Amino acid sequence: MPLQIAHLGPAGTYTEAAATAYVEGLGAKGKDSFLCPYPSITQTLQAVIQHQADVAVVPVENSVQGSVTITLDTLWQLDTLQVQQALVLPIQHALLSHSKFFKDLKTVYSHPQALAQCQQWLEKHLPQVQLVPANSTTETLAYLRDDHSVGAIASPRASQLYNLPILANQINDYPDNCTRFWVLGLEATDVGDYISLAFSTPANIPGALVKPLSIFAQREINLSRIESRPTKRSLGEYRFYIELEASSDDPSVQSALIELATHTEILKIFGSYNILPISLLP
């Protein structure tokens, strides 16, 4: 059976580009697959839970704007999903519009992350426009066809797919802009140089976070990422997301995870995986 890969759509999103690169990597191994676009990150992840797709490709972190919080929050809720692979995609934003002049634009649409990644450029060149968030960078491109006062931030590839002119290219605030995507499925992988997990603490008291983190420090296990998200139960109460630079088959890592469970209220291990720049995929 072909592998069904859910991703944030419509066609032309950066997530579709990451999913396409993942497909090409699978193709080198002789696996047939096809892409299934979904209108939101939550629906993309739910597609795997509901057995409508085999894996999902979703953004999790941007080098400029940080975490994609809807991915982290949904993954906590849908805790049966496992990270199987991470992909890193360079991001290049373009302003698409049928308008020929910046001064004629009144509204610019895009995903909130894309708008934020171009914030300085927008303030400098388009201080008069209204910025409107959308579920994806390509969701609102149809609005551009009949209205020359509207623009959208998307990829140069999207301009080709939707036959839309590029009014300005390379409008990122920072040139080295890249996004990490996770490939998630119901099955865990056995190998990988990274482990992602999340936990909540039993109580908001002194040392509640120090004790879990010291478990890794004592074993010299490096944490490449740590951040907090509200539990949504009470103001000032958080859960913590951690990425370990470690292999799941390392005995010291296994013992650390066993000890960690004794210092946490809820512990969820999201998977062991490798991180690959897309240019290095087969």
Summary of the structure (lengths in Angstrom):
residues: 282
radius of gyration: 20.4
end to end distance: 21.7
largest distance: 62.5
contacts: 919
relative contact order: 0.18
helix: 29%
strand: 33%
